[in-house]
Amino acid sequence: MNIFKTFETYLKEPLSILRDNFIQIVSVQTGNIFEQKPSVDVSMLKNKTQITVVNNEKLYNLLSLVTHKKNTKDKKEKESESA
C-alpha cells in the first residue's frame, strides 16, 4: 500500500463527500495469530463511505459514537428548521 497514493485520493475528494454521504462503520475481530495488528480501511463509493476497523474495538466504538452524535445533532437541526 502506498500511503502517498492514499493521501492523493483523499485530497482529490471534496470534504462534502465525507460529510454529506452515508457512512457505514464495520468492526472485524480476527482470531488469527498473524493478523493481530490493528488496522483501519476507508472505502469511498458513490453514495457511501465505509470505514472498516480491524482488531480495534475502542476505535470502532469511538467512531460509532461520533457518528451517532452527529446524526442526532443533524436530526435536531432539521426539526428546529421545520418548526
Phi and psi restraints in degrees (range 20) as a CNS / XPLOR table:
assign (resid 1 and name C) (resid 2 and name N)
       (resid 2 and name CA) (resid 2 and name C) 1.0 -95.0 20.0 2
assign (resid 2 and name N) (resid 2 and name CA)
       (resid 2 and name C) (resid 3 and name N) 1.0 109.5 20.0 2
assign (resid 2 and name C) (resid 3 and name N)
       (resid 3 and name CA) (resid 3 and name C) 1.0 -62.7 20.0 2
assign (resid 3 and name N) (resid 3 and name CA)
       (resid 3 and name C) (resid 4 and name N) 1.0 -33.3 20.0 2
assign (resid 3 and name C) (resid 4 and name N)
       (resid 4 and name CA) (resid 4 and name C) 1.0 -67.1 20.0 2
assign (resid 4 and name N) (resid 4 and name CA)
       (resid 4 and name C) (resid 5 and name N) 1.0 -35.9 20.0 2
assign (resid 4 and name C) (resid 5 and name N)
       (resid 5 and name CA) (resid 5 and name C) 1.0 -65.1 20.0 2
assign (resid 5 and name N) (resid 5 and name CA)
       (resid 5 and name C) (resid 6 and name N) 1.0 -37.2 20.0 2
assign (resid 5 and name C) (resid 6 and name N)
       (resid 6 and name CA) (resid 6 and name C) 1.0 -62.5 20.0 2
assign (resid 6 and name N) (resid 6 and name CA)
       (resid 6 and name C) (resid 7 and name N) 1.0 -45.5 20.0 2
assign (resid 6 and name C) (resid 7 and name N)
       (resid 7 and name CA) (resid 7 and name C) 1.0 -64.8 20.0 2
assign (resid 7 and name N) (resid 7 and name CA)
       (resid 7 and name C) (resid 8 and name N) 1.0 -38.8 20.0 2
assign (resid 7 and name C) (resid 8 and name N)
       (resid 8 and name CA) (resid 8 and name C) 1.0 -60.3 20.0 2
assign (resid 8 and name N) (resid 8 and name CA)
       (resid 8 and name C) (resid 9 and name N) 1.0 -44.3 20.0 2
assign (resid 8 and name C) (resid 9 and name N)
       (resid 9 and name CA) (resid 9 and name C) 1.0 -63.2 20.0 2
assign (resid 9 and name N) (resid 9 and name CA)
       (resid 9 and name C) (resid 10 and name N) 1.0 -45.1 20.0 2
assign (resid 9 and name C) (resid 10 and name N)
       (resid 10 and name CA) (resid 10 and name C) 1.0 -61.4 20.0 2
assign (resid 10 and name N) (resid 10 and name CA)
       (resid 10 and name C) (resid 11 and name N) 1.0 -44.2 20.0 2
assign (resid 10 and name C) (resid 11 and name N)
       (resid 11 and name CA) (resid 11 and name C) 1.0 -70.9 20.0 2
assign (resid 11 and name N) (resid 11 and name CA)
       (resid 11 and name C) (resid 12 and name N) 1.0 -24.0 20.0 2
assign (resid 11 and name C) (resid 12 and name N)
       (resid 12 and name CA) (resid 12 and name C) 1.0 -72.3 20.0 2
assign (resid 12 and name N) (resid 12 and name CA)
       (resid 12 and name C) (resid 13 and name N) 1.0 -26.0 20.0 2
assign (resid 12 and name C) (resid 13 and name N)
       (resid 13 and name CA) (resid 13 and name C) 1.0 -85.9 20.0 2
assign (resid 13 and name N) (resid 13 and name CA)
       (resid 13 and name C) (resid 14 and name N) 1.0 133.8 20.0 2
assign (resid 13 and name C) (resid 14 and name N)
       (resid 14 and name CA) (resid 14 and name C) 1.0 -68.0 20.0 2
assign (resid 14 and name N) (resid 14 and name CA)
       (resid 14 and name C) (resid 15 and name N) 1.0 149.3 20.0 2
assign (resid 14 and name C) (resid 15 and name N)
       (resid 15 and name CA) (resid 15 and name C) 1.0 -58.9 20.0 2
assign (resid 15 and name N) (resid 15 and name CA)
       (resid 15 and name C) (resid 16 and name N) 1.0 -29.3 20.0 2
assign (resid 15 and name C) (resid 16 and name N)
       (resid 16 and name CA) (resid 16 and name C) 1.0 -62.2 20.0 2
assign (resid 16 and name N) (resid 16 and name CA)
       (resid 16 and name C) (resid 17 and name N) 1.0 -25.9 20.0 2
assign (resid 16 and name C) (resid 17 and name N)
       (resid 17 and name CA) (resid 17 and name C) 1.0 -63.8 20.0 2
assign (resid 17 and name N) (resid 17 and name CA)
       (resid 17 and name C) (resid 18 and name N) 1.0 -42.5 20.0 2
assign (resid 17 and name C) (resid 18 and name N)
       (resid 18 and name CA) (resid 18 and name C) 1.0 -74.5 20.0 2
assign (resid 18 and name N) (resid 18 and name CA)
       (resid 18 and name C) (resid 19 and name N) 1.0 -34.8 20.0 2
assign (resid 18 and name C) (resid 19 and name N)
       (resid 19 and name CA) (resid 19 and name C) 1.0 -79.2 20.0 2
assign (resid 19 and name N) (resid 19 and name CA)
       (resid 19 and name C) (resid 20 and name N) 1.0 -39.0 20.0 2
assign (resid 19 and name C) (resid 20 and name N)
       (resid 20 and name CA) (resid 20 and name C) 1.0 -96.1 20.0 2
assign (resid 20 and name N) (resid 20 and name CA)
       (resid 20 and name C) (resid 21 and name N) 1.0 -17.0 20.0 2
assign (resid 20 and name C) (resid 21 and name N)
       (resid 21 and name CA) (resid 21 and name C) 1.0 -90.7 20.0 2
assign (resid 21 and name N) (resid 21 and name CA)
       (resid 21 and name C) (resid 22 and name N) 1.0 163.8 20.0 2
assign (resid 21 and name C) (resid 22 and name N)
       (resid 22 and name CA) (resid 22 and name C) 1.0 -65.4 20.0 2
assign (resid 22 and name N) (resid 22 and name CA)
       (resid 22 and name C) (resid 23 and name N) 1.0 133.1 20.0 2
assign (resid 22 and name C) (resid 23 and name N)
       (resid 23 and name CA) (resid 23 and name C) 1.0 -115.9 20.0 2
assign (resid 23 and name N) (resid 23 and name CA)
       (resid 23 and name C) (resid 24 and name N) 1.0 127.3 20.0 2
assign (resid 23 and name C) (resid 24 and name N)
       (resid 24 and name CA) (resid 24 and name C) 1.0 -113.5 20.0 2
assign (resid 24 and name N) (resid 24 and name CA)
       (resid 24 and name C) (resid 25 and name N) 1.0 130.0 20.0 2
assign (resid 24 and name C) (resid 25 and name N)
       (resid 25 and name CA) (resid 25 and name C) 1.0 -114.1 20.0 2
assign (resid 25 and name N) (resid 25 and name CA)
       (resid 25 and name C) (resid 26 and name N) 1.0 127.5 20.0 2
assign (resid 25 and name C) (resid 26 and name N)
       (resid 26 and name CA) (resid 26 and name C) 1.0 -122.4 20.0 2
assign (resid 26 and name N) (resid 26 and name CA)
       (resid 26 and name C) (resid 27 and name N) 1.0 137.0 20.0 2
assign (resid 26 and name C) (resid 27 and name N)
       (resid 27 and name CA) (resid 27 and name C) 1.0 -111.6 20.0 2
assign (resid 27 and name N) (resid 27 and name CA)
       (resid 27 and name C) (resid 28 and name N) 1.0 132.4 20.0 2
assign (resid 27 and name C) (resid 28 and name N)
       (resid 28 and name CA) (resid 28 and name C) 1.0 -124.5 20.0 2
assign (resid 28 and name N) (resid 28 and name CA)
       (resid 28 and name C) (resid 29 and name N) 1.0 124.1 20.0 2
assign (resid 28 and name C) (resid 29 and name N)
       (resid 29 and name CA) (resid 29 and name C) 1.0 -112.0 20.0 2
assign (resid 29 and name N) (resid 29 and name CA)
       (resid 29 and name C) (resid 30 and name N) 1.0 117.5 20.0 2
assign (resid 29 and name C) (resid 30 and name N)
       (resid 30 and name CA) (resid 30 and name C) 1.0 -103.6 20.0 2
assign (resid 30 and name N) (resid 30 and name CA)
       (resid 30 and name C) (resid 31 and name N) 1.0 146.3 20.0 2
assign (resid 30 and name C) (resid 31 and name N)
       (resid 31 and name CA) (resid 31 and name C) 1.0 -102.1 20.0 2
assign (resid 31 and name N) (resid 31 and name CA)
       (resid 31 and name C) (resid 32 and name N) 1.0 2.5 20.0 2
assign (resid 31 and name C) (resid 32 and name N)
       (resid 32 and name CA) (resid 32 and name C) 1.0 -72.6 20.0 2
assign (resid 32 and name N) (resid 32 and name CA)
       (resid 32 and name C) (resid 33 and name N) 1.0 129.3 20.0 2
assign (resid 32 and name C) (resid 33 and name N)
       (resid 33 and name CA) (resid 33 and name C) 1.0 -59.1 20.0 2
assign (resid 33 and name N) (resid 33 and name CA)
       (resid 33 and name C) (resid 34 and name N) 1.0 -35.1 20.0 2
assign (resid 33 and name C) (resid 34 and name N)
       (resid 34 and name CA) (resid 34 and name C) 1.0 -82.2 20.0 2
assign (resid 34 and name N) (resid 34 and name CA)
       (resid 34 and name C) (resid 35 and name N) 1.0 -10.0 20.0 2
assign (resid 34 and name C) (resid 35 and name N)
       (resid 35 and name CA) (resid 35 and name C) 1.0 -111.7 20.0 2
assign (resid 35 and name N) (resid 35 and name CA)
       (resid 35 and name C) (resid 36 and name N) 1.0 26.3 20.0 2
assign (resid 35 and name C) (resid 36 and name N)
       (resid 36 and name CA) (resid 36 and name C) 1.0 -75.6 20.0 2
assign (resid 36 and name N) (resid 36 and name CA)
       (resid 36 and name C) (resid 37 and name N) 1.0 -10.5 20.0 2
assign (resid 36 and name C) (resid 37 and name N)
       (resid 37 and name CA) (resid 37 and name C) 1.0 -71.2 20.0 2
assign (resid 37 and name N) (resid 37 and name CA)
       (resid 37 and name C) (resid 38 and name N) 1.0 123.4 20.0 2
assign (resid 37 and name C) (resid 38 and name N)
       (resid 38 and name CA) (resid 38 and name C) 1.0 -66.2 20.0 2
assign (resid 38 and name N) (resid 38 and name CA)
       (resid 38 and name C) (resid 39 and name N) 1.0 146.7 20.0 2
assign (resid 38 and name C) (resid 39 and name N)
       (resid 39 and name CA) (resid 39 and name C) 1.0 -153.0 20.0 2
assign (resid 39 and name N) (resid 39 and name CA)
       (resid 39 and name C) (resid 40 and name N) 1.0 163.0 20.0 2
assign (resid 39 and name C) (resid 40 and name N)
       (resid 40 and name CA) (resid 40 and name C) 1.0 -133.5 20.0 2
assign (resid 40 and name N) (resid 40 and name CA)
       (resid 40 and name C) (resid 41 and name N) 1.0 134.6 20.0 2
assign (resid 40 and name C) (resid 41 and name N)
       (resid 41 and name CA) (resid 41 and name C) 1.0 -128.0 20.0 2
assign (resid 41 and name N) (resid 41 and name CA)
       (resid 41 and name C) (resid 42 and name N) 1.0 134.1 20.0 2
assign (resid 41 and name C) (resid 42 and name N)
       (resid 42 and name CA) (resid 42 and name C) 1.0 -117.3 20.0 2
assign (resid 42 and name N) (resid 42 and name CA)
       (resid 42 and name C) (resid 43 and name N) 1.0 124.5 20.0 2
assign (resid 42 and name C) (resid 43 and name N)
       (resid 43 and name CA) (resid 43 and name C) 1.0 -117.4 20.0 2
assign (resid 43 and name N) (resid 43 and name CA)
       (resid 43 and name C) (resid 44 and name N) 1.0 125.9 20.0 2
assign (resid 43 and name C) (resid 44 and name N)
       (resid 44 and name CA) (resid 44 and name C) 1.0 -108.7 20.0 2
assign (resid 44 and name N) (resid 44 and name CA)
       (resid 44 and name C) (resid 45 and name N) 1.0 118.6 20.0 2
assign (resid 44 and name C) (resid 45 and name N)
       (resid 45 and name CA) (resid 45 and name C) 1.0 -105.6 20.0 2
assign (resid 45 and name N) (resid 45 and name CA)
       (resid 45 and name C) (resid 46 and name N) 1.0 -175.4 20.0 2
assign (resid 45 and name C) (resid 46 and name N)
       (resid 46 and name CA) (resid 46 and name C) 1.0 -59.6 20.0 2
assign (resid 46 and name N) (resid 46 and name CA)
       (resid 46 and name C) (resid 47 and name N) 1.0 -49.8 20.0 2
assign (resid 46 and name C) (resid 47 and name N)
       (resid 47 and name CA) (resid 47 and name C) 1.0 -118.9 20.0 2
assign (resid 47 and name N) (resid 47 and name CA)
       (resid 47 and name C) (resid 48 and name N) 1.0 14.3 20.0 2
assign (resid 47 and name C) (resid 48 and name N)
       (resid 48 and name CA) (resid 48 and name C) 1.0 -151.2 20.0 2
assign (resid 48 and name N) (resid 48 and name CA)
       (resid 48 and name C) (resid 49 and name N) 1.0 142.9 20.0 2
assign (resid 48 and name C) (resid 49 and name N)
       (resid 49 and name CA) (resid 49 and name C) 1.0 -116.2 20.0 2
assign (resid 49 and name N) (resid 49 and name CA)
       (resid 49 and name C) (resid 50 and name N) 1.0 128.1 20.0 2
assign (resid 49 and name C) (resid 50 and name N)
       (resid 50 and name CA) (resid 50 and name C) 1.0 -114.7 20.0 2
assign (resid 50 and name N) (resid 50 and name CA)
       (resid 50 and name C) (resid 51 and name N) 1.0 128.9 20.0 2
assign (resid 50 and name C) (resid 51 and name N)
       (resid 51 and name CA) (resid 51 and name C) 1.0 -109.9 20.0 2
assign (resid 51 and name N) (resid 51 and name CA)
       (resid 51 and name C) (resid 52 and name N) 1.0 118.9 20.0 2
assign (resid 51 and name C) (resid 52 and name N)
       (resid 52 and name CA) (resid 52 and name C) 1.0 -107.0 20.0 2
assign (resid 52 and name N) (resid 52 and name CA)
       (resid 52 and name C) (resid 53 and name N) 1.0 119.7 20.0 2
assign (resid 52 and name C) (resid 53 and name N)
       (resid 53 and name CA) (resid 53 and name C) 1.0 -107.9 20.0 2
assign (resid 53 and name N) (resid 53 and name CA)
       (resid 53 and name C) (resid 54 and name N) 1.0 122.9 20.0 2
assign (resid 53 and name C) (resid 54 and name N)
       (resid 54 and name CA) (resid 54 and name C) 1.0 -109.6 20.0 2
assign (resid 54 and name N) (resid 54 and name CA)
       (resid 54 and name C) (resid 55 and name N) 1.0 125.6 20.0 2
assign (resid 54 and name C) (resid 55 and name N)
       (resid 55 and name CA) (resid 55 and name C) 1.0 56.4 20.0 2
assign (resid 55 and name N) (resid 55 and name CA)
       (resid 55 and name C) (resid 56 and name N) 1.0 38.6 20.0 2
assign (resid 55 and name C) (resid 56 and name N)
       (resid 56 and name CA) (resid 56 and name C) 1.0 -149.3 20.0 2
assign (resid 56 and name N) (resid 56 and name CA)
       (resid 56 and name C) (resid 57 and name N) 1.0 80.4 20.0 2
assign (resid 56 and name C) (resid 57 and name N)
       (resid 57 and name CA) (resid 57 and name C) 1.0 -65.0 20.0 2
assign (resid 57 and name N) (resid 57 and name CA)
       (resid 57 and name C) (resid 58 and name N) 1.0 -33.8 20.0 2
assign (resid 57 and name C) (resid 58 and name N)
       (resid 58 and name CA) (resid 58 and name C) 1.0 -63.0 20.0 2
assign (resid 58 and name N) (resid 58 and name CA)
       (resid 58 and name C) (resid 59 and name N) 1.0 -43.9 20.0 2
assign (resid 58 and name C) (resid 59 and name N)
       (resid 59 and name CA) (resid 59 and name C) 1.0 -65.7 20.0 2
assign (resid 59 and name N) (resid 59 and name CA)
       (resid 59 and name C) (resid 60 and name N) 1.0 -42.0 20.0 2
assign (resid 59 and name C) (resid 60 and name N)
       (resid 60 and name CA) (resid 60 and name C) 1.0 -58.3 20.0 2
assign (resid 60 and name N) (resid 60 and name CA)
       (resid 60 and name C) (resid 61 and name N) 1.0 -46.9 20.0 2
assign (resid 60 and name C) (resid 61 and name N)
       (resid 61 and name CA) (resid 61 and name C) 1.0 -62.4 20.0 2
assign (resid 61 and name N) (resid 61 and name CA)
       (resid 61 and name C) (resid 62 and name N) 1.0 -40.5 20.0 2
assign (resid 61 and name C) (resid 62 and name N)
       (resid 62 and name CA) (resid 62 and name C) 1.0 -62.7 20.0 2
assign (resid 62 and name N) (resid 62 and name CA)
       (resid 62 and name C) (resid 63 and name N) 1.0 -48.4 20.0 2
assign (resid 62 and name C) (resid 63 and name N)
       (resid 63 and name CA) (resid 63 and name C) 1.0 -63.2 20.0 2
assign (resid 63 and name N) (resid 63 and name CA)
       (resid 63 and name C) (resid 64 and name N) 1.0 -39.9 20.0 2
assign (resid 63 and name C) (resid 64 and name N)
       (resid 64 and name CA) (resid 64 and name C) 1.0 -64.1 20.0 2
assign (resid 64 and name N) (resid 64 and name CA)
       (resid 64 and name C) (resid 65 and name N) 1.0 -42.8 20.0 2
assign (resid 64 and name C) (resid 65 and name N)
       (resid 65 and name CA) (resid 65 and name C) 1.0 -63.8 20.0 2
assign (resid 65 and name N) (resid 65 and name CA)
       (resid 65 and name C) (resid 66 and name N) 1.0 -44.8 20.0 2
assign (resid 65 and name C) (resid 66 and name N)
       (resid 66 and name CA) (resid 66 and name C) 1.0 -62.7 20.0 2
assign (resid 66 and name N) (resid 66 and name CA)
       (resid 66 and name C) (resid 67 and name N) 1.0 -42.6 20.0 2
assign (resid 66 and name C) (resid 67 and name N)
       (resid 67 and name CA) (resid 67 and name C) 1.0 -63.7 20.0 2
assign (resid 67 and name N) (resid 67 and name CA)
       (resid 67 and name C) (resid 68 and name N) 1.0 -42.9 20.0 2
assign (resid 67 and name C) (resid 68 and name N)
       (resid 68 and name CA) (resid 68 and name C) 1.0 -62.1 20.0 2
assign (resid 68 and name N) (resid 68 and name CA)
       (resid 68 and name C) (resid 69 and name N) 1.0 -45.3 20.0 2
assign (resid 68 and name C) (resid 69 and name N)
       (resid 69 and name CA) (resid 69 and name C) 1.0 -62.7 20.0 2
assign (resid 69 and name N) (resid 69 and name CA)
       (resid 69 and name C) (resid 70 and name N) 1.0 -40.6 20.0 2
assign (resid 69 and name C) (resid 70 and name N)
       (resid 70 and name CA) (resid 70 and name C) 1.0 -64.1 20.0 2
assign (resid 70 and name N) (resid 70 and name CA)
       (resid 70 and name C) (resid 71 and name N) 1.0 -43.6 20.0 2
assign (resid 70 and name C) (resid 71 and name N)
       (resid 71 and name CA) (resid 71 and name C) 1.0 -63.4 20.0 2
assign (resid 71 and name N) (resid 71 and name CA)
       (resid 71 and name C) (resid 72 and name N) 1.0 -40.0 20.0 2
assign (resid 71 and name C) (resid 72 and name N)
       (resid 72 and name CA) (resid 72 and name C) 1.0 -64.7 20.0 2
assign (resid 72 and name N) (resid 72 and name CA)
       (resid 72 and name C) (resid 73 and name N) 1.0 -43.1 20.0 2
assign (resid 72 and name C) (resid 73 and name N)
       (resid 73 and name CA) (resid 73 and name C) 1.0 -63.5 20.0 2
assign (resid 73 and name N) (resid 73 and name CA)
       (resid 73 and name C) (resid 74 and name N) 1.0 -44.3 20.0 2
assign (resid 73 and name C) (resid 74 and name N)
       (resid 74 and name CA) (resid 74 and name C) 1.0 -61.8 20.0 2
assign (resid 74 and name N) (resid 74 and name CA)
       (resid 74 and name C) (resid 75 and name N) 1.0 -39.9 20.0 2
assign (resid 74 and name C) (resid 75 and name N)
       (resid 75 and name CA) (resid 75 and name C) 1.0 -64.2 20.0 2
assign (resid 75 and name N) (resid 75 and name CA)
       (resid 75 and name C) (resid 76 and name N) 1.0 -43.7 20.0 2
assign (resid 75 and name C) (resid 76 and name N)
       (resid 76 and name CA) (resid 76 and name C) 1.0 -63.6 20.0 2
assign (resid 76 and name N) (resid 76 and name CA)
       (resid 76 and name C) (resid 77 and name N) 1.0 -39.2 20.0 2
assign (resid 76 and name C) (resid 77 and name N)
       (resid 77 and name CA) (resid 77 and name C) 1.0 -64.9 20.0 2
assign (resid 77 and name N) (resid 77 and name CA)
       (resid 77 and name C) (resid 78 and name N) 1.0 -40.9 20.0 2
assign (resid 77 and name C) (resid 78 and name N)
       (resid 78 and name CA) (resid 78 and name C) 1.0 -65.1 20.0 2
assign (resid 78 and name N) (resid 78 and name CA)
       (resid 78 and name C) (resid 79 and name N) 1.0 -39.5 20.0 2
assign (resid 78 and name C) (resid 79 and name N)
       (resid 79 and name CA) (resid 79 and name C) 1.0 -65.6 20.0 2
assign (resid 79 and name N) (resid 79 and name CA)
       (resid 79 and name C) (resid 80 and name N) 1.0 -39.4 20.0 2
assign (resid 79 and name C) (resid 80 and name N)
       (resid 80 and name CA) (resid 80 and name C) 1.0 -71.8 20.0 2
assign (resid 80 and name N) (resid 80 and name CA)
       (resid 80 and name C) (resid 81 and name N) 1.0 -30.4 20.0 2
assign (resid 80 and name C) (resid 81 and name N)
       (resid 81 and name CA) (resid 81 and name C) 1.0 -69.7 20.0 2
assign (resid 81 and name N) (resid 81 and name CA)
       (resid 81 and name C) (resid 82 and name N) 1.0 -37.0 20.0 2
assign (resid 81 and name C) (resid 82 and name N)
       (resid 82 and name CA) (resid 82 and name C) 1.0 -80.8 20.0 2
assign (resid 82 and name N) (resid 82 and name CA)
       (resid 82 and name C) (resid 83 and name N) 1.0 -15.2 20.0 2
